[in-house]
Amino acid sequence: MPKYSRLFRRFLFSYIVILAIPSIAGYMSYRTSIAVTESISIENNVTQLQKSQEILERRMVEVESFTRQLALNQDLSVLLNEKLVDEKTNVYGIWRISRDIMAYSQTNDFLKNFYIYLNNFNVIIMPGNTYFRPEHYYQTSYYSNLSLDEWKRTVLEKTHRSEIMPLSPFVNNGTQSSVITFMQSLPLDSFSDSSPATIVTIIDEQTINSVLSGLRTPNGGWTYISDAQGHTISLQGISQEEIDQLSADSRFAKDKVSQFYKDDLVIKIRSQSTGWVYSTGIPRQVLMENANKIKYITWSVTGVALLIGLFVGFMLSSRNTAPINRLISVVKEQFDKEAMERNEYDFLQGNISKMITNNKRLESELNRQLPLIRDTFYKRLIAGEYQSREEMISAAAQADTELNLNAGYTGILQINGYSGMDSVEILNELYAARLILKQILIDAGSHMHVHLTDLGSDRIVTIFTPKEKEEAEALGKEDIEQLLAMLAQLAFNEYRITITAAISDPFSSFMEVSRSYEQARQALEYAVYMNRTGIVWFSDTRIESNTYYYPIDVELRIISTIRAGDAAEAERIVQSLIEQNTENRELSMEMKHQLIGEVKGTLLKILDQKALMESTLFEEMKNRIIGIQESEAFELISREINEIIEVMCSLITIKKNDAHLKTVKQINEYIAEMYADRDLNLYRIAEKVERPEKYISQLYKEVTGTNLSDHLEKIRMDHAAILLKGNRYNVDEIASQVGYNSSHSFRRAFKRVMGIPPSSFRQSVED
């Protein structure tokens, strides 16, 4: 569908508006449903917490009722009033009490663990068991946070009136747990500091949590109960530290029944009878489980309805605008014909004029941006950011630079006398000075190309290259010195500008420009250090260094060139690296060993590539790399490294060629299958083979020698020729069957490929 079809967009927009109105209403209804569902979920959880509260309080009432029943037990009353005579204990009476209370522990899980302490006999009575010394009981069942004396003082010897000891750590026969303790003194009307007897009921935290289990879900949640003083009664699914943090957080409102805190809904209620505070936390995803179901169903139904509606709208818009679109398509393909109606010509003329205007505007903007693109290219070039020769050549073409890729020099010009000055006036003066120097170099460099880019406010990077590839050998130090001497003299005589020029050794490939720039930078540092002006060559500044030269960008270029299969470029980089470390540096034997070790490490990294790991030569190459002797002369080491590089690159090239042939085969098969599709284009083919459009276009041309578009056209024409040999279809129908939108385009393409129009071809077959 043509993008410029205003009628089509208007139709489609109308259908979209029709779809949008009920969609907005549905969204509002959806939000209301979610809010109602959330409110109902909160109410249900509050109700559940209230029911759990009622159950727990009823169970605690049962415990209290149990103590009241014991207070009415006649046998126990006799024991309470009986005096210890001659240290003789009423064993029979104690046994009867132990037997009688056994039924309570078997019928009520809250009474599984309780005992009666008789002060007059100093005995502890339990269901089915008796301890005639409390110390014996406390050896097996004790509070971890209370000593024996503290336990006697706070539990046994003190008067209690339905008191509850908060959650405490407790050990029972070696089993660690947390318990709350209900204590009641007998008789019930005891008001003195000590009482004849004390009933102690120990309730395990797990027993309490079982009552609250309905508040937790398999996906999380927590419960917390505290008494009126804030002491912990029960804790489940959350730590005490988290409870303390929640209570101390100012964002948590303590007087609200329900509120969201972080990712949980926190519900909090207080008992009117006991003053206990019941809290529970429900994860938001659990709370919103039903709401999420509504959300998924709503969005799914809405999404399907919108897609169907958009599809129907698209089809209706296409059908309603088809006549005008066909007319525009014909006008577009035949705009060079004179036989056209007035209105159609005016329409086409207006669009073409607009396209020409936009194209000129774009071209003007690109030309205006060209200096910035060129400057960026130079900066990336001297920084060594280009990982392959092909990438650098493409960038140079985009920047429209006249680069001779064979040889040249890199230099840095420094304007003297401005060190440490950064006022606005000085920066403006330096800007003018840089412009003057650049213009002088451009005007004077008639026999060479001079490429320039700024380096800070007082420096200019220069790249000198011959104008023709054949002149690469002719460009020497004398030419550079002559040009720079003229520049220095003219700049000083005319503008009183003095400069220092630092020039590198010659480079033989533009992949070495970054190394050459590094040489120029080192030469400039040497000149500044030695307080020299004029022209300083890197070859005249031998560096005494305790370290070797092997920057990361050089290593990355070696890796990228080998992985690209460019053996010559990789060997040139290695040779340049060795020259940098032998001719311009004095390395100790230790530094030499470290340098060769680094290069061996780089080669071993490259071996990790799949194309090399699958090769039968993998182990041999690995052993050859490891076997390089650091003590050998650099010449022998360089020769061995170059041989290894050649083997690697040959294996990678073979692997790439196989992959290229496979990709081309996949393209041909896809075209043979889909040639009749009118929308089949370079983008669709690239999407099928999962490669960029530009890449597959260049690859197909390199492998087959034929343009991809020409191959597609040839396949379509071959099938068209087969159909033309029969009389079943006319030319218009054949054009549609081989993937053309109009018969006119098909006729032009057929004549271009076959040399004659389709009708003539059919006539010649019939004859």
BAZA-450525 format. One record per residue (C-alpha): residue in one letter; y, z, x. Coordinates in steps of 0.1 Angstrom, whole numbers, padded with zeros to 4 digits, always signed. Each point is the difference from the previous one (the first is absolute). Layout:
<nodes>
aYZX ...
</nodes>
This chain:
<nodes>
m+0000+0000+0000 p+0034-0010+0016 k+0020+0030+0010 y+0032-0017-0011 s-0012-0003-0037 r+0026+0021-0017 l-0016-0008-0034 f-0033+0014+0011 r+0016+0032+0013 r+0019+0005-0033 f-0032-0004-0020 l-0019+0023+0023 f+0028+0026-0001 s-0001+0001-0038 y-0037+0007+0000 i+0005+0027+0026 v+0027+0017-0021 i-0024-0001-0030 l-0026+0017+0021 a+0024+0025+0015 i+0012+0014-0034 p-0034+0014-0011 s-0008+0009+0035 i+0031+0023+0002 a-0010+0015-0034 g-0035+0005+0013 y+0012+0017+0031 m+0021+0024-0020 s-0030+0008-0022 y-0021+0005+0032 r+0025+0024+0014 t+0000+0020-0032 s-0038+0001-0001 i-0001+0012+0036 a+0025+0028-0008 v-0019+0011-0032 t-0033+0000+0019 e+0015+0020+0028 s+0014+0026-0025 i-0034+0003-0018 s-0018+0005+0034 i+0024+0028+0009 e-0004+0017-0034 n-0038-0003+0003 n+0000+0016+0034 v+0023+0028-0012 t-0024+0007-0028 q-0030+0000+0023 l+0017+0025+0023 q+0008+0022-0030 k-0036-0001-0011 s-0012+0009+0035 q+0025+0029+0000 e-0014+0012-0033 i-0036-0002+0013 l+0008+0019+0032 e+0020+0027-0017 r-0029+0004-0026 r-0024+0004+0029 m+0022+0026+0017 v+0002+0018-0034 e-0038+0000+0000 v+0001+0017+0035 e+0024+0026-0013 s-0021+0006-0031 f-0030+0005+0022 t+0018+0029+0017 r+0008+0015-0033 q-0036-0002-0011 l-0011+0018+0032 a+0026+0027-0007 l-0019+0007-0033 n-0034+0002+0017 q-0014+0035-0006 d-0022+0000+0031 l+0030-0011+0022 s+0021+0027-0016 v-0026+0026+0009 l+0000-0011+0036 l+0038+0001+0001 n+0001+0036-0010 e-0030+0011+0020 k+0006+0021+0032 l-0018-0005+0032 v-0021+0032+0005 d-0016+0007+0034 e+0007-0037+0009 k-0026-0010-0026 t+0007-0033-0018 n-0011-0009-0035 v-0021-0029+0012 y-0016-0006-0034 g+0034-0002-0018 i+0013-0024+0027 w-0031-0021-0004 r+0004-0002-0037 i+0036-0012+0003 s-0010-0026+0026 r-0027-0013-0024 d+0022+0001-0031 i+0029-0021+0016 m-0024-0027+0013 a+0002-0019-0033 y+0038-0005+0004 s-0004-0018+0033 q-0026-0023-0014 t+0019-0012-0031 n+0035-0004+0014 d+0009-0019+0031 f+0032+0019+0004 l-0021+0032+0003 k-0025-0012+0026 n+0015+0022+0027 f+0012+0035-0011 y-0006+0036+0009 i+0008+0035-0012 y+0012+0026+0025 l-0007+0036-0010 n+0024+0022+0019 n-0020+0033-0006 f-0032-0014+0016 n+0018-0025+0024 v-0024-0027-0012 i+0003-0036-0009 i-0021-0012-0029 m-0007-0038-0004 p-0022-0018-0024 g-0035+0007+0013 n+0012+0016+0032 t+0017+0032+0012 y+0018+0010+0032 f+0002+0037+0006 r+0026-0006+0027 p+0028-0024-0006 e-0001-0008+0037 h-0034-0016-0004 y+0013-0022-0028 y+0031-0011+0020 q-0022-0011+0029 t-0013-0030-0020 s+0027-0005-0026 y+0035+0004+0013 y+0036-0014-0001 s+0009-0018+0032 n+0036+0013-0001 l-0009+0037-0008 s-0016+0025+0023 l-0024+0026-0014 d+0026+0027-0002 e+0025-0024-0017 w-0026-0010-0025 k-0008+0036-0008 r+0036+0009-0003 t+0011-0030-0021 v-0030-0006-0021 l-0023+0030-0003 e+0023+0030+0003 k+0030-0013-0020 t+0004+0001-0038 h+0001-0035-0016 r+0010-0011-0034 s-0013-0036-0005 e+0014-0010+0034 i-0008-0033+0017 m+0000-0004+0037 p+0013-0036+0009 l-0022-0026+0016 s-0015+0014+0032 p-0026-0011+0026 f-0033+0016-0007 v-0034+0000+0018 n-0032+0006-0021 n-0032+0001+0020 g+0014-0022+0026 t+0015-0025-0024 q+0038-0006+0003 s+0020-0005-0032 s+0032+0009-0017 v+0001+0025-0030 i+0023+0019-0023 t-0009+0036-0008 f+0003+0016-0035 m+0002+0039+0003 q-0001+0026-0028 s-0003+0037+0005 l-0021+0023-0023 p+0007+0017-0022 l+0025-0025-0014 d+0026+0027-0004 s+0000+0010+0037 f+0036+0006+0012 s-0006+0020+0032 d+0000-0016+0034 s-0038+0001+0001 s-0025-0006-0028 p-0037+0010-0005 a-0011-0037+0001 t+0012-0035+0006 i-0014-0032-0014 v+0006-0029+0024 t-0007-0036-0011 i+0000-0027+0027 i+0006-0035-0014 d-0005-0029+0024 e+0026-0027+0002 q-0025-0027-0008 t-0009+0018-0033 i+0037-0002-0010 n+0003-0036+0012 s-0029-0010-0022 v+0021+0010-0030 l+0027-0023+0012 s-0022-0029+0010 g+0012-0021-0029 l+0034-0002+0016 r-0013-0018+0031 t-0013-0036+0002 p-0022-0017+0025 n+0032-0017+0013 g+0017+0032+0009 g+0022+0027-0015 w+0005+0037+0006 t+0003+0034-0018 y+0018+0032+0009 i+0002+0033-0017 s+0022+0029+0010 d+0007+0034-0015 a+0034+0013-0012 q+0009+0010+0035 g-0008-0034+0015 h-0033+0010+0016 t-0027-0026+0000 i-0028+0004-0025 s-0017-0034+0004 l+0006-0031+0022 q-0018-0033-0003 g+0007-0034+0015 i+0031+0012+0019 s+0007+0022+0029 q+0021+0032+0000 e+0024-0016+0024 e+0006-0029-0024 i+0006+0024-0028 d+0025+0019+0020 q+0018-0032+0010 l+0001-0011-0037 s+0014+0034-0011 a+0027-0002+0028 d+0011-0035-0007 s+0033-0001-0018 r-0009-0033-0017 f-0028+0018-0019 a+0014+0015-0032 k-0019+0033-0007 d+0010+0003-0036 k-0014-0034-0012 v-0033-0004-0017 s-0007-0035+0015 q+0016-0020+0027 f-0009-0025+0027 y-0001+0013+0035 k-0008-0026+0027 d-0030-0019-0014 d-0012+0027-0024 l+0008+0011-0035 v+0004+0038+0002 i-0005+0020-0032 k+0009+0037+0000 i-0005+0026-0028 r+0003+0038-0001 s-0023+0023-0019 q+0018+0022-0026 s-0027+0027+0002 t-0007+0003+0037 g+0030-0016+0016 w-0023-0023+0021 v+0014-0034+0009 y-0023-0030-0004 s+0008-0031+0020 t-0018-0033+0003 g+0007-0033+0018 i-0012-0033-0012 p+0003-0031+0022 r+0023-0026-0014 q-0027-0028+0001 v-0024+0022-0021 l+0027+0009-0024 m+0010-0036-0004 e-0036-0013-0002 n+0003-0011-0036 a+0035-0013+0005 n-0012-0020+0030 k-0026-0016-0022 i+0026-0009-0025 k+0021-0014+0029 y-0028-0021+0014 i-0009-0014-0034 t+0036-0007-0009 w+0009-0017+0033 s-0033-0020-0001 v+0006-0013-0035 t+0037-0006+0006 g-0007-0018+0033 v-0027-0023-0016 a+0023-0006-0030 l+0029-0009+0023 l-0021-0023+0021 i-0013-0018-0030 g+0035-0001-0015 l+0014-0014+0033 f-0027-0026+0002 v+0005-0011-0036 g+0038-0001+0006 f-0005-0020+0031 m-0022-0025-0017 l+0023-0003-0030 s+0030-0004+0023 s-0018-0027+0020 r-0010-0019-0031 n+0035+0001-0015 t+0017-0011+0032 a-0027-0025+0011 p+0020-0032-0010 i+0032+0009+0018 n-0020+0011+0031 r-0019-0033+0001 l+0032-0019-0001 i+0015+0021+0028 s-0031-0005+0021 v+0003-0038-0004 v+0037+0000+0008 k-0007+0021+0031 e-0026-0024+0013 q+0021-0032-0009 f+0035+0011+0007 d+0005-0029+0024 k-0007-0025-0029 e+0029-0015-0019 a-0017-0004-0034 m+0009+0034-0014 e+0018+0013-0030 r+0035+0014+0005 n-0007+0036-0010 e-0030+0003+0023 y+0019-0015+0029 d+0028+0024-0005 f-0024+0029-0001 l-0018-0011+0032 q+0033-0008+0018 g+0013+0035-0008 n-0031+0017+0014 i-0001-0022+0031 s+0036+0006+0007 k-0006+0037-0003 m-0030-0002+0024 i+0021-0019+0025 t+0028+0025-0002 n-0024+0029+0004 n-0017-0017+0029 k+0032-0006+0018 r+0010+0036-0005 l-0033+0012+0013 e+0003-0024+0030 s+0035+0013+0007 e-0012+0036-0002 l-0029-0007+0024 n+0024-0017+0025 r+0023+0030-0002 q-0029+0024+0006 l-0014-0022+0029 p+0018+0019+0028 l-0014+0033-0013 i-0035-0015-0002 r+0004-0014+0035 d+0013+0033+0014 t-0029+0019-0016 f-0025-0025+0015 y+0015+0005+0035 k-0002+0038-0004 r-0036-0001-0011 l-0008-0024+0028 i+0013+0022+0028 a-0017+0031-0017 g-0034-0018+0001 e-0006+0003-0037 y-0017-0034-0003 q-0037+0004+0003 s-0010-0036+0003 r+0015-0033+0012 e-0003-0015-0034 e+0020+0028-0016 m+0027-0004+0026 i+0002-0038-0004 s+0003+0004-0038 a+0028+0026+0003 a+0018-0022+0025 a-0001-0029-0024 q+0013+0021-0028 a+0029+0012+0022 d+0007-0036+0011 t+0001+0008+0037 e-0004-0026+0026 l-0027+0018+0020 n-0019-0016+0029 l-0033+0019-0001 n-0009-0007+0036 a+0024+0019+0023 g+0033+0018+0004 y+0018+0032+0011 t+0012+0031-0019 g+0032+0018+0010 i+0023+0028-0011 l+0037-0003+0004 q+0019+0033+0001 i+0038+0002-0005 n+0012+0024+0027 g+0026+0027-0004 y-0008+0012-0035 s-0027+0026+0006 g+0003+0030-0023 m+0029-0014-0021 d-0006-0003-0037 s+0033+0000-0018 v+0008-0026-0026 e+0024-0018+0023 i-0026-0002+0028 l-0027-0012-0023 n+0023-0028-0013 e+0009-0009+0036 l-0037-0002+0009 y-0008-0021-0030 a+0027-0025+0011 a-0013+0001+0036 r-0036-0008-0012 l+0013-0029-0021 i+0019-0014+0030 l-0031+0003+0023 k-0022-0016-0025 q+0023-0029-0006 i+0004-0006+0038 l-0038-0001+0004 i-0006-0023-0029 d+0027-0024+0012 a-0011+0001+0037 g-0038-0002-0006 s-0001-0038-0003 h-0032-0004+0020 m-0019+0029-0016 h-0003+0019-0032 v+0015+0035-0001 h-0012+0023-0027 l+0021+0031-0006 t-0003+0033-0019 d+0020+0032+0002 l-0014+0031+0015 g+0023+0029-0009 s+0037-0003+0003 d+0003-0010+0037 r-0031-0020+0007 i-0013-0035-0009 v-0036-0011+0004 t-0003-0036+0013 i-0030-0023+0000 f+0004-0031+0022 t-0024-0029-0007 p+0001-0037+0010 k+0010-0025-0026 e-0031-0021+0004 k-0036+0011+0007 e+0000-0025+0029 e+0029+0019+0016 a-0018+0034+0001 e-0007-0003+0037 a+0036-0011+0007 l+0016+0032-0014 g+0002+0024+0029 k+0019+0030+0014 e+0027-0022+0014 d+0008-0014-0035 i+0002+0035-0015 e+0021+0014+0029 q+0024-0030-0002 l+0004+0005-0038 l+0005+0037+0003 a+0024-0002+0029 m+0021-0024-0019 l-0001+0023-0030 a+0010+0030+0021 q+0029-0018+0016 l+0013-0015-0032 a-0003+0032-0019 f+0019+0019+0027 n+0027-0025+0007 e+0008-0008-0037 y-0008+0033-0017 r-0003+0026+0027 i-0037+0007-0010 t-0024+0010+0026 i-0038-0001-0005 t-0033+0009+0015 a-0029-0024-0006 a-0036+0012+0004 i-0025-0029+0000 s-0038+0002-0002 d-0026-0020+0018 p-0009-0033-0018 f-0024+0001-0029 s-0025-0028-0007 s-0005+0007-0037 f+0021+0014-0027 m-0027+0026-0006 e+0013+0015+0033 v+0036+0002-0011 s-0003+0037-0008 r-0014+0007+0035 s+0028-0021+0015 y+0025+0019-0020 e-0014+0033+0013 q+0004-0013+0035 a+0037-0009-0007 r+0005+0035-0015 q-0015+0016+0031 a+0021-0022+0023 l+0032+0011-0020 e-0010+0037+0004 y-0004-0006+0037 a+0034-0017+0002 v+0017+0029-0018 y-0018+0025+0022 m+0010-0018+0032 n+0035-0007-0014 r-0004-0037+0005 t+0018-0027-0019 g-0004-0038-0002 i-0035-0015-0003 v-0031+0022+0005 w-0035-0016+0001 f-0030+0021-0010 s-0019-0014+0030 d+0026+0017+0023 t-0007+0034-0016 r-0034+0011+0010 i-0010+0031-0019 e-0016+0029+0017 s-0020+0017-0028 n-0027+0025-0003 t-0010-0015-0034 y-0015-0033-0010 y+0015-0025-0025 y-0021-0005-0032 p+0022+0005-0031 i-0016+0000-0034 d+0016-0033-0010 v-0018-0018+0028 e-0033+0016-0010 l+0006-0011-0036 r+0008-0036+0011 i-0032-0001+0020 i-0021+0012-0030 s+0017-0024-0025 t-0003-0031+0023 i-0037+0006+0006 r-0006+0007-0036 a+0018-0033-0008 g-0023-0017+0025 d+0029-0011+0024 a-0017+0005+0033 a+0028-0017+0021 e+0027+0022-0014 a-0021+0032+0004 e-0007-0009+0037 r+0037-0007+0006 i+0009+0034-0014 v-0026+0017+0022 q+0012-0019+0030 s+0036+0010-0007 l-0010+0036-0004 i-0017+0000+0034 e+0030-0017+0016 q+0023+0026-0015 n-0021+0028+0016 t-0006-0016+0033 e+0031-0020+0009 n+0026+0023-0014 r-0016+0034+0003 e-0018+0020+0027 l-0030+0016-0017 s-0021+0027+0016 m-0038-0004-0001 e-0002+0026-0028 m+0026-0019-0021 k-0019-0033+0006 h-0032+0016-0013 q+0018+0013-0031 l+0015-0034-0007 i-0033-0018+0003 g-0016+0027-0022 e+0027-0006-0027 v-0007-0038+0001 k-0037+0007-0003 g+0007+0022-0029 t+0020-0028-0017 l-0029-0024+0004 l-0025+0025-0014 k+0023+0004-0030 i-0002-0037-0006 l-0038+0002+0001 d+0001+0020-0033 q+0008-0033-0018 k-0027-0011-0024 a-0003-0035+0016 l-0008+0015+0034 m-0022+0029-0012 e-0023-0024-0017 s-0003-0022+0030 t-0031+0001+0023 l+0024+0002+0029 f+0015+0033-0012 e-0020+0022+0024 e+0005-0023+0029 m+0038-0001-0005 k+0001+0037-0004 n-0019+0006+0032 r+0023-0025+0018 i+0031+0018-0011 i-0014+0034+0010 g-0012-0015+0033 i+0035-0011+0011 q+0006+0019+0033 e+0035+0016+0003 s-0003-0001+0038 e-0003-0038+0001 a+0030-0021+0009 f+0023-0010-0029 e-0010-0037+0004 l-0037+0007-0005 i+0008+0023-0030 s+0023-0026-0015 r-0027-0027+0003 e-0026+0022-0016 i+0023+0010-0029 n+0009-0037-0006 e-0037-0009-0002 i-0006+0027-0026 i+0030-0011-0020 e-0013-0036+0000 v-0034+0011-0014 m+0017+0022-0027 c+0024-0027-0011 s-0028-0027-0001 l-0021+0023-0023 i+0029+0008-0022 t+0009-0037-0003 i-0035-0009-0010 k+0000+0028-0026 k+0034-0012-0014 n-0012-0036-0002 d-0030+0011-0020 a+0023+0020-0023 h+0024-0029-0004 l-0028-0024-0009 k-0013+0025-0026 t+0035+0003-0015 v+0004-0038-0002 k-0034-0004-0016 q+0009+0027-0026 i+0033-0019-0007 n-0019-0033-0005 e-0025+0016-0023 y+0027+0016-0021 i+0019-0033-0003 a-0031-0019-0009 e-0006+0026-0028 m+0036+0004-0013 y+0016-0034+0006 a+0004-0006-0037 d+0022+0031-0004 r+0036-0009-0005 d+0012+0032+0015 l-0021-0004+0032 n+0025+0002+0029 l+0003+0014+0035 y+0007+0035-0013 r-0032+0001-0021 i-0021-0013+0029 a+0015+0026+0024 e-0008+0027-0026 k-0036-0012-0002 v-0006+0001+0037 e+0022+0032+0005 r+0022-0016+0026 p+0038-0006+0001 e+0011-0034-0013 k+0017-0011+0033 y-0031+0010+0019 i-0025-0020-0020 s+0023-0030+0000 q+0002+0000+0038 l-0037+0009+0005 y-0012-0028-0023 k+0022-0025+0019 e-0012+0012+0034 v-0037-0001-0010 t-0002-0032-0021 g+0031-0019+0012 t+0009-0005-0037 n+0027+0018-0021 l-0015+0023-0026 s+0021-0016-0027 d-0012-0035+0010 h-0036+0012-0002 l+0005+0014-0035 e+0017-0032-0011 k-0028-0021+0015 i-0027+0020-0018 r+0018-0005-0033 m+0004-0037+0006 d-0037-0004+0009 h-0010+0016-0033 a+0026-0021-0019 a-0014-0032+0015 i-0034+0010-0013 l+0014+0005-0035 l+0020-0032+0002 k-0032-0020+0006 g-0011+0009-0035 n+0018-0007-0033 r-0005+0034-0016 y+0035+0014+0008 n+0034-0015+0002 v+0024+0006+0029 d+0018+0029-0017 e-0033+0018-0007 i-0012-0006+0036 a+0033+0014+0014 s-0006+0032-0020 q-0036+0003+0011 v+0008-0002+0037 g+0028+0026-0001 y+0033-0018-0007 n+0026+0011-0025 s+0012-0035-0007 s-0014-0035+0002 h+0031-0012+0019 s-0007+0024+0029 f-0036-0010+0000 r+0009-0038+0001 r+0023+0006+0030 a-0026+0021+0019 f-0028-0025-0007 k+0021-0029+0012 r+0009+0019+0031 v-0036+0009+0009 m-0019-0031-0012 g+0028-0026+0005 i-0001-0014-0036 p+0009+0015-0034 p-0029+0015-0021 s+0001-0028-0026 s-0003-0026+0028 f-0029+0019+0015 r-0018+0001-0033 q+0006-0037-0005 s-0013-0008+0034 v-0032+0019-0007 e-0005-0018-0033 d+0005-0033+0016 
</nodes>
